[in-house]
Amino acid sequence: MKSNTGNKLGYYLELSKLKIMVPVSLTGFTGYFIFDPHFSFKILFVSFGILLMAVSASVLNQIQEVGLDSKMNRTCDRPLPSQRIKLQHAIIFFLGNLIAGTAIIYSAGNLKAALIGLIIILWYNGIYTYSKRITAFAVVPGAVTGALPPLIGWVAAGGGEWDKPIIFLEFLFFTGQIPHFWLLILQYGGEYKKAGIPSLTDILNRAQISRLIFTWVVSSVIAALFLCYFEIIQKKPIVGILLIASSFIIWQFIDLIKITVNKNNYSKYSILLNSYFLLILLLLISDRIIT
């Protein structure tokens, strides 16, 4: 009985995609913290609410795409296509996370922050999820959903939605979403095509996509450096670390356009890119802590 309960919990954790959703919550934490750099229960509650709302969007996406997921080797073993979790149970799980997340952000933050969270879900599940079936460039509008969680935290802390620091932070995460997705396309483009989803590999060859990815990575690095230029990051040691990390990430990605990369090595570039953005979040937080 305990084993079955443990397995069931594992299936729901897998359905939640916590490895992806926890970093999303961290971006919301960062948005809050750079406006109000104090640790409190309020910032923890807002971050947890963002986590629950992100999980709800992910679960709804998997409900919407269960048919497509069953056609791809990368996704066919997910809890819904493999029928380890029933569809009706997933719907209840989605609603529970959505209601709880919205209520927590509203209670610990404010109504505007909660509404931004709902708009993100509407955009992700109502526009991006279906536009993927129409165009290979759906990731461009879809990247908006990855850019806005910091805004939830910023607004929940009392900031304005058009304040300069949060606008630049949103732009940074917008640019970073796109090369990450196109790295997945280079690795799994054939599976997307098999599932009937338009793939960039149908339009461009691998060398062209690699150059496009490099261009977006450079754009992300420039956006990160703007955080220093506009004094969103101010402490000199933090600026120095960001400059070194930015130089390193460009140096690494130059190899992507100079050599033919083995399909199995694209994950290396995804890890590098994710690590770079995680470092930026930690640097933003550290910049507010260091006196």
C-alpha positions as a Python dict, from the first residue, in 0.01 Angstrom:
ca = {
    (1, 'M'): (0, 0, 0),
    (2, 'K'): (283, 238, 93),
    (3, 'S'): (458, 150, -230),
    (4, 'N'): (149, 235, -435),
    (5, 'T'): (110, 564, -249),
    (6, 'G'): (475, 645, -308),
    (7, 'N'): (445, 563, -677),
    (8, 'K'): (135, 779, -707),
    (9, 'L'): (313, 1071, -541),
    (10, 'G'): (606, 1023, -779),
    (11, 'Y'): (371, 1033, -1078),
    (12, 'Y'): (218, 1363, -960),
    (13, 'L'): (564, 1509, -899),
    (14, 'E'): (654, 1407, -1254),
    (15, 'L'): (333, 1563, -1383),
    (16, 'S'): (424, 1882, -1195),
    (17, 'K'): (763, 1913, -1374),
    (18, 'L'): (917, 2057, -1060),
    (19, 'K'): (1266, 2067, -1213),
    (20, 'I'): (1135, 2334, -1450),
    (21, 'M'): (877, 2499, -1224),
    (22, 'V'): (1104, 2561, -924),
    (23, 'P'): (1335, 2786, -1134),
    (24, 'V'): (1021, 2967, -1258),
    (25, 'S'): (929, 3030, -895),
    (26, 'L'): (1285, 3152, -831),
    (27, 'T'): (1245, 3416, -1104),
    (28, 'G'): (934, 3538, -921),
    (29, 'F'): (1127, 3540, -593),
    (30, 'T'): (1398, 3747, -761),
    (31, 'G'): (1147, 3996, -902),
    (32, 'Y'): (1008, 4045, -551),
    (33, 'F'): (1349, 4061, -383),
    (34, 'I'): (1507, 4323, -610),
    (35, 'F'): (1216, 4555, -523),
    (36, 'D'): (1201, 4469, -152),
    (37, 'P'): (1531, 4306, -46),
    (38, 'H'): (1412, 4154, 280),
    (39, 'F'): (1348, 3790, 359),
    (40, 'S'): (998, 3740, 494),
    (41, 'F'): (708, 3499, 499),
    (42, 'K'): (538, 3720, 241),
    (43, 'I'): (807, 3666, -24),
    (44, 'L'): (804, 3292, 47),
    (45, 'F'): (426, 3274, 12),
    (46, 'V'): (428, 3472, -313),
    (47, 'S'): (704, 3248, -453),
    (48, 'F'): (509, 2937, -350),
    (49, 'G'): (196, 3077, -513),
    (50, 'I'): (392, 3134, -835),
    (51, 'L'): (516, 2775, -815),
    (52, 'L'): (160, 2642, -784),
    (53, 'M'): (36, 2854, -1075),
    (54, 'A'): (330, 2740, -1289),
    (55, 'V'): (250, 2378, -1205),
    (56, 'S'): (-114, 2433, -1297),
    (57, 'A'): (-13, 2571, -1640),
    (58, 'S'): (220, 2276, -1698),
    (59, 'V'): (-45, 2022, -1601),
    (60, 'L'): (-307, 2187, -1822),
    (61, 'N'): (-57, 2187, -2110),
    (62, 'Q'): (-5, 1814, -2067),
    (63, 'I'): (-382, 1760, -2059),
    (64, 'Q'): (-415, 1959, -2382),
    (65, 'E'): (-130, 1774, -2553),
    (66, 'V'): (-177, 1420, -2428),
    (67, 'G'): (-245, 1303, -2784),
    (68, 'L'): (70, 1469, -2920),
    (69, 'D'): (283, 1347, -2628),
    (70, 'S'): (182, 988, -2698),
    (71, 'K'): (338, 1015, -3047),
    (72, 'M'): (685, 1125, -2937),
    (73, 'N'): (950, 906, -2774),
    (74, 'R'): (1059, 1197, -2556),
    (75, 'T'): (715, 1241, -2402),
    (76, 'C'): (521, 916, -2447),
    (77, 'D'): (617, 794, -2099),
    (78, 'R'): (477, 1099, -1922),
    (79, 'P'): (207, 1021, -1662),
    (80, 'L'): (-90, 1106, -1886),
    (81, 'P'): (-2, 934, -2217),
    (82, 'S'): (124, 632, -2022),
    (83, 'Q'): (-206, 638, -1826),
    (84, 'R'): (-33, 627, -1489),
    (85, 'I'): (-257, 920, -1394),
    (86, 'K'): (-617, 939, -1513),
    (87, 'L'): (-719, 1243, -1713),
    (88, 'Q'): (-997, 1341, -1471),
    (89, 'H'): (-752, 1326, -1179),
    (90, 'A'): (-510, 1550, -1370),
    (91, 'I'): (-790, 1803, -1426),
    (92, 'I'): (-863, 1811, -1051),
    (93, 'F'): (-490, 1850, -981),
    (94, 'F'): (-474, 2139, -1228),
    (95, 'L'): (-771, 2318, -1074),
    (96, 'G'): (-640, 2267, -720),
    (97, 'N'): (-301, 2418, -805),
    (98, 'L'): (-460, 2704, -1000),
    (99, 'I'): (-703, 2803, -724),
    (100, 'A'): (-449, 2764, -444),
    (101, 'G'): (-176, 2952, -633),
    (102, 'T'): (-405, 3239, -725),
    (103, 'A'): (-540, 3267, -371),
    (104, 'I'): (-192, 3268, -215),
    (105, 'I'): (-57, 3536, -450),
    (106, 'Y'): (-369, 3748, -391),
    (107, 'S'): (-346, 3709, -11),
    (108, 'A'): (31, 3754, 26),
    (109, 'G'): (66, 4000, -262),
    (110, 'N'): (-222, 4179, -427),
    (111, 'L'): (-495, 4143, -687),
    (112, 'K'): (-284, 4283, -971),
    (113, 'A'): (-11, 4022, -915),
    (114, 'A'): (-270, 3742, -913),
    (115, 'L'): (-427, 3872, -1235),
    (116, 'I'): (-86, 3878, -1405),
    (117, 'G'): (-47, 3512, -1311),
    (118, 'L'): (-384, 3429, -1467),
    (119, 'I'): (-295, 3624, -1783),
    (120, 'I'): (26, 3421, -1815),
    (121, 'I'): (-171, 3096, -1794),
    (122, 'L'): (-423, 3223, -2048),
    (123, 'W'): (-139, 3318, -2284),
    (124, 'Y'): (51, 2993, -2237),
    (125, 'N'): (-240, 2750, -2252),
    (126, 'G'): (-477, 2949, -2469),
    (127, 'I'): (-240, 3094, -2730),
    (128, 'Y'): (106, 2937, -2723),
    (129, 'T'): (-6, 2576, -2681),
    (130, 'Y'): (-224, 2594, -2992),
    (131, 'S'): (3, 2816, -3199),
    (132, 'K'): (270, 2543, -3179),
    (133, 'R'): (47, 2339, -3410),
    (134, 'I'): (34, 2623, -3664),
    (135, 'T'): (381, 2775, -3688),
    (136, 'A'): (740, 2673, -3616),
    (137, 'F'): (799, 3020, -3473),
    (138, 'A'): (539, 2987, -3195),
    (139, 'V'): (820, 2999, -2939),
    (140, 'V'): (863, 3374, -3001),
    (141, 'P'): (522, 3476, -2859),
    (142, 'G'): (543, 3177, -2625),
    (143, 'A'): (859, 3317, -2467),
    (144, 'V'): (646, 3591, -2312),
    (145, 'T'): (521, 3338, -2057),
    (146, 'G'): (874, 3273, -1935),
    (147, 'A'): (945, 3644, -1909),
    (148, 'L'): (654, 3745, -1686),
    (149, 'P'): (690, 3546, -1358),
    (150, 'P'): (944, 3802, -1226),
    (151, 'L'): (677, 4066, -1286),
    (152, 'I'): (439, 3881, -1053),
    (153, 'G'): (695, 3902, -773),
    (154, 'W'): (781, 4266, -847),
    (155, 'V'): (416, 4377, -849),
    (156, 'A'): (334, 4165, -542),
    (157, 'A'): (611, 4351, -356),
    (158, 'G'): (455, 4685, -450),
    (159, 'G'): (631, 4770, -777),
    (160, 'G'): (469, 4906, -1090),
    (161, 'E'): (428, 4687, -1396),
    (162, 'W'): (612, 4939, -1618),
    (163, 'D'): (907, 5011, -1388),
    (164, 'K'): (1240, 5012, -1571),
    (165, 'P'): (1421, 4739, -1369),
    (166, 'I'): (1151, 4480, -1418),
    (167, 'I'): (1108, 4564, -1787),
    (168, 'F'): (1476, 4488, -1851),
    (169, 'L'): (1459, 4170, -1643),
    (170, 'E'): (1155, 4055, -1840),
    (171, 'F'): (1333, 4126, -2169),
    (172, 'L'): (1633, 3924, -2052),
    (173, 'F'): (1420, 3618, -1981),
    (174, 'F'): (1224, 3665, -2301),
    (175, 'T'): (1542, 3644, -2511),
    (176, 'G'): (1667, 3346, -2312),
    (177, 'Q'): (1359, 3129, -2369),
    (178, 'I'): (1400, 3120, -2746),
    (179, 'P'): (1749, 2966, -2789),
    (180, 'H'): (1666, 2712, -2518),
    (181, 'F'): (1363, 2588, -2714),
    (182, 'W'): (1549, 2582, -3045),
    (183, 'L'): (1821, 2370, -2888),
    (184, 'L'): (1545, 2119, -2814),
    (185, 'I'): (1435, 2144, -3177),
    (186, 'L'): (1786, 2054, -3295),
    (187, 'Q'): (1776, 1752, -3068),
    (188, 'Y'): (1416, 1639, -3112),
    (189, 'G'): (1297, 1808, -3432),
    (190, 'G'): (1225, 1471, -3593),
    (191, 'E'): (990, 1376, -3311),
    (192, 'Y'): (800, 1705, -3336),
    (193, 'K'): (757, 1642, -3707),
    (194, 'K'): (634, 1287, -3638),
    (195, 'A'): (372, 1427, -3400),
    (196, 'G'): (255, 1673, -3666),
    (197, 'I'): (399, 1983, -3499),
    (198, 'P'): (571, 2232, -3734),
    (199, 'S'): (944, 2225, -3673),
    (200, 'L'): (1211, 2481, -3752),
    (201, 'T'): (1411, 2195, -3906),
    (202, 'D'): (1154, 2190, -4189),
    (203, 'I'): (1245, 2550, -4277),
    (204, 'L'): (1614, 2584, -4192),
    (205, 'N'): (1907, 2344, -4187),
    (206, 'R'): (2101, 2269, -3868),
    (207, 'A'): (2380, 2516, -3944),
    (208, 'Q'): (2128, 2797, -3995),
    (209, 'I'): (1942, 2710, -3674),
    (210, 'S'): (2273, 2700, -3486),
    (211, 'R'): (2358, 3050, -3609),
    (212, 'L'): (2011, 3168, -3509),
    (213, 'I'): (2057, 3022, -3162),
    (214, 'F'): (2396, 3192, -3128),
    (215, 'T'): (2241, 3526, -3229),
    (216, 'W'): (1974, 3495, -2961),
    (217, 'V'): (2231, 3392, -2700),
    (218, 'V'): (2435, 3703, -2779),
    (219, 'S'): (2113, 3908, -2751),
    (220, 'S'): (2054, 3754, -2408),
    (221, 'V'): (2406, 3841, -2297),
    (222, 'I'): (2359, 4202, -2413),
    (223, 'A'): (2029, 4216, -2223),
    (224, 'A'): (2208, 4085, -1913),
    (225, 'L'): (2478, 4352, -1944),
    (226, 'F'): (2207, 4619, -1967),
    (227, 'L'): (2123, 4524, -1607),
    (228, 'C'): (2462, 4672, -1518),
    (229, 'Y'): (2438, 4970, -1751),
    (230, 'F'): (2109, 5081, -1598),
    (231, 'E'): (2239, 5007, -1246),
    (232, 'I'): (1995, 4727, -1172),
    (233, 'I'): (2313, 4540, -1078),
    (234, 'Q'): (2542, 4789, -907),
    (235, 'K'): (2806, 4618, -692),
    (236, 'K'): (3141, 4594, -871),
    (237, 'P'): (3222, 4233, -768),
    (238, 'I'): (2881, 4122, -901),
    (239, 'V'): (2935, 4314, -1225),
    (240, 'G'): (3274, 4147, -1263),
    (241, 'I'): (3129, 3798, -1217),
    (242, 'L'): (2857, 3871, -1473),
    (243, 'L'): (3113, 3996, -1726),
    (244, 'I'): (3324, 3681, -1684),
    (245, 'A'): (3020, 3452, -1708),
    (246, 'S'): (2891, 3638, -2016),
    (247, 'S'): (3226, 3609, -2192),
    (248, 'F'): (3239, 3239, -2107),
    (249, 'I'): (2890, 3164, -2240),
    (250, 'I'): (2964, 3336, -2573),
    (251, 'W'): (3297, 3151, -2601),
    (252, 'Q'): (3119, 2820, -2543),
    (253, 'F'): (2840, 2889, -2791),
    (254, 'I'): (3084, 2991, -3065),
    (255, 'D'): (3160, 2619, -3093),
    (256, 'L'): (2796, 2560, -3181),
    (257, 'I'): (2839, 2752, -3507),
    (258, 'K'): (3198, 2650, -3579),
    (259, 'I'): (3171, 2271, -3561),
    (260, 'T'): (2919, 1999, -3631),
    (261, 'V'): (2770, 1908, -3294),
    (262, 'N'): (2668, 1553, -3215),
    (263, 'K'): (2295, 1529, -3151),
    (264, 'N'): (2360, 1397, -2800),
    (265, 'N'): (2571, 1704, -2712),
    (266, 'Y'): (2297, 1964, -2755),
    (267, 'S'): (2201, 1903, -2392),
    (268, 'K'): (2541, 2048, -2295),
    (269, 'Y'): (2440, 2384, -2442),
    (270, 'S'): (2100, 2372, -2270),
    (271, 'I'): (2273, 2312, -1936),
    (272, 'L'): (2514, 2601, -2002),
    (273, 'L'): (2230, 2837, -2091),
    (274, 'N'): (2019, 2735, -1790),
    (275, 'S'): (2321, 2773, -1562),
    (276, 'Y'): (2390, 3121, -1698),
    (277, 'F'): (2037, 3240, -1624),
    (278, 'L'): (2039, 3078, -1280),
    (279, 'L'): (2364, 3262, -1208),
    (280, 'I'): (2204, 3591, -1313),
    (281, 'L'): (1921, 3535, -1065),
    (282, 'L'): (2170, 3462, -788),
    (283, 'L'): (2374, 3770, -881),
    (284, 'L'): (2064, 3990, -872),
    (285, 'I'): (1979, 3860, -526),
    (286, 'S'): (2341, 3891, -405),
    (287, 'D'): (2362, 4248, -535),
    (288, 'R'): (2078, 4343, -300),
    (289, 'I'): (2230, 4157, -5),
    (290, 'I'): (2585, 4291, -26),
    (291, 'T'): (2623, 4626, 149),
}
